[in-house]
Amino acid sequence: MEKVKKIKSNDFTEGAIFGKLIKFALPLMATGLLQMLYNASDMIVVGRFSPGGENSMGAVGACSALINLILNLFMGLATGAGVLAAQNIGAKKYDSLKKVLDTSVVTSLICGVIVAIFGFCMAEPLLNLMGTPENVLVEAVPYMKAYFVGVPACMLYNFLAAILRSSGDSKHPLIFLATSGICNVALNLIMVLCFSMGAIGVGIATAAAQYISAIMIFIYMSRADIVCKIDLKGIKPDREKLLSMIRIGMPAGVQGMLFSISNVLMQSTVNTYGDIVVNGNAAAANIEGFIYICMNAMYHSTLTFVGQNVGAGKYDRLKKIILQNALLVSAVGIIIGGIVTVFHEPLLMIYAPESAAVRDAASIRLYMICSTYFLCGLMEVGCGAVRGIGKAILPMIVSLTGSCLLRIVWIFTVCPFFPGNIYVLYLCYPITWLVTSAAHFVSCTLVSKGHKRASRTHGRVLEA
């Protein structure tokens, strides 16, 4: 029997769900939006003030899909850490939680160094493989190398933030990201305006901001009286917890990689349409990123709420949790997607004030995707529910089949019938979101019923 401590944490296994959901999700959305400002401020500053102008903006945008591809496999382990932490908190197994925390600190730093070295060394070959235009490549390579210098800090922050969120704390990650975000914007302006460094300058600024956020969250979790406190005197990684983290998190990482592979393929296809479309696509994708962050926040809230209740054995609450997350993400997606669609022109003026052609190219993507972005949100909630229950392989298979594979098939089978038609290329997004979200919710229904039956059977055995 593990000792019970009086510690600060938010219990999502009791009481009304919706109020707690709102209170938890709103800071989570704000945190994600601030994190998106890293890349957005990079693009806005270089697009408006860099000597390279729109090509510098295109360089930052061209790197995004590739950076995500490299990072996502290891970031999946952070998801695994979050699920394990939530289940241990729900079950009040605090000694086991400490092992998860210690393992996460060591794993994040080791993975961060490995990824940083790989990304730095392979930046130019990988960008060339994607068919990045030459005038964009000249700034994309140094930006990507500078970005990867900050990856160890990025890894540490994401692992610790996942565990902190699992304890029900979504406010402190917001504070840390707000501080580092302000520093990032200030450093962007200094690098570009004072030193005329272009894309590499904002890459350096982003890496520095990542170290700021990592240091802040590490210090907080080392000193605060919280359930997931880091014990600096005895950080000992645990083999069993690492294997569990890999079992849950690696499929999540593979799923993220598969999404990124399809996005890299999309970016490679977009690259064939020329500089204007590449630059417009970069601006539009960056704006869409703010909507996605809100959708992804609901993934993390679903993961945390479901994980805690599964750990506590309260399967009767899962249906309400999943339904309320689905309703909330749909409302947020429809409202924010509608706002972006209506006000796309002034938003695009921030990114490309001098080029109407770039704004026109960006508008095509925004029209096609933003109005249906709530489908992406439903997909995120369905995936988070299945993963929060503890199933790792199933959501990966669903995402591989319903979204990534279908998207690739679309590019190679449907798009050739409409050469030069960018509308058809972008149409694959809402179609794959719809198919994948439906499959996730069917999976979630079947898995939750199975766990509920297993729990009742186990209870009867114990009574006997």
Protein Blocks (a to p, Z undefined) as FASTA:
>chain_A
ZZddddddddfkgcjfklmmmmmmmmmmmmmmmmmmmmmmmmmmmmmmgmnlmmmmmmmm
mmmmmmmmmmmmmmmmmmmmmmmmmmmmmnopaklmmmmmmmmmmmmmmmmmmmmmmmmm
mmmmmmmmnopafklmmmmmmmmmmmmmmmmmmmmmmmmmmmmmmnopaklmmmmmmmmm
mmmmmmmmmmmmmnonmjmlmmmmmmmmmmmmmmmmmmmmmmmccfklccfklcccdfkl
mmmmmmmmmmmmmmmmmmmmmmmmmmmmmmmnojklmmmmmmmmmmmmmmmmmmmmmmmm
mmmmmmmmmmnopaklmmmmmmmmmmmmmmmmmmmmmmmmmmmmmmmmmmmmmbmklmmm
mmmmmmmmmmmmmmmmmmmmmmmmmmmnopaklmmmmmmmmmmmmmmmmmmmmmmmmghi
aklmmmmmmmmmmmmmmmmmmmmmmmmmmmmmmmmmmmmmmmZZ
